[in-house]
């Protein structure tokens, strides 16, 4: 029995290659690309095939290795994209802007009425519970909650419009 020429031998196992590629990828478009790359590599490296009887196994091995290479490349590319996205997401405003903003917030906090400023300081800055802050100040819990709500409301108003009267200070 004579052996078929190399391209004809590949054509004879093409159906097996397509089925195997579909099993590996589960994607018809990727299957076709993988089969094409497998055949191309086999034709380029036909001198490396030692036993023509093992052509089918050799092609399957090329296909598996090519798929592994493709997946590693895709993972590396995804890793680079993740890193680039992380760098983009990690962008922070200039420190000068943050210093100016911090100064504005301090000014707004300083211009709160003393009872609201004290309530906000005890709960938001010192980390006391509302119950502990109310006991410390000797006021009812509802009074403390009301002061907190008004203080936060004034700071939110400053947040929406930094040029409000609170920052400019009390009128003479």
Secondary structure in CASP SS format (residue, H / E / C, confidence):
PFRMAT SS
TARGET T0000
AUTHOR 0000-0000-0000
METHOD secondary structure of the structure
MODEL  1
X C 1.00
X C 1.00
X C 1.00
X C 1.00
X C 1.00
X H 1.00
X H 1.00
X H 1.00
X H 1.00
X H 1.00
X H 1.00
X H 1.00
X C 1.00
X H 1.00
X H 1.00
X H 1.00
X H 1.00
X H 1.00
X H 1.00
X H 1.00
X H 1.00
X H 1.00
X H 1.00
X H 1.00
X H 1.00
X C 1.00
X C 1.00
X H 1.00
X H 1.00
X H 1.00
X H 1.00
X H 1.00
X H 1.00
X H 1.00
X H 1.00
X H 1.00
X H 1.00
X H 1.00
X H 1.00
X H 1.00
X H 1.00
X H 1.00
X H 1.00
X H 1.00
X C 1.00
X H 1.00
X H 1.00
X H 1.00
X C 1.00
X C 1.00
X C 1.00
X H 1.00
X H 1.00
X H 1.00
X H 1.00
X H 1.00
X H 1.00
X H 1.00
X H 1.00
X H 1.00
X H 1.00
X H 1.00
X H 1.00
X H 1.00
X H 1.00
X H 1.00
X H 1.00
X H 1.00
X H 1.00
X H 1.00
X H 1.00
X H 1.00
X H 1.00
X H 1.00
X H 1.00
X H 1.00
X H 1.00
X H 1.00
X H 1.00
X H 1.00
X H 1.00
X H 1.00
X H 1.00
X H 1.00
X H 1.00
X H 1.00
X H 1.00
X H 1.00
X H 1.00
X C 1.00
X C 1.00
X C 1.00
X C 1.00
X C 1.00
X H 1.00
X H 1.00
X H 1.00
X H 1.00
X H 1.00
X H 1.00
X H 1.00
X H 1.00
X H 1.00
X H 1.00
X H 1.00
X H 1.00
X H 1.00
X H 1.00
X H 1.00
X H 1.00
X C 1.00
X C 1.00
X C 1.00
X H 1.00
X H 1.00
X H 1.00
X H 1.00
X H 1.00
X H 1.00
X H 1.00
X H 1.00
X H 1.00
X H 1.00
X H 1.00
X H 1.00
X C 1.00
X C 1.00
X C 1.00
X C 1.00
X H 1.00
X H 1.00
X H 1.00
X H 1.00
X H 1.00
X H 1.00
X H 1.00
X H 1.00
X C 1.00
X C 1.00
X C 1.00
X H 1.00
X H 1.00
X H 1.00
X H 1.00
X H 1.00
X H 1.00
X H 1.00
X H 1.00
X H 1.00
X H 1.00
X H 1.00
X H 1.00
X H 1.00
X H 1.00
X H 1.00
X H 1.00
X H 1.00
X H 1.00
X H 1.00
X H 1.00
X C 1.00
X C 1.00
X C 1.00
X C 1.00
X H 1.00
X H 1.00
X H 1.00
X H 1.00
X C 1.00
X C 1.00
X C 1.00
X C 1.00
END
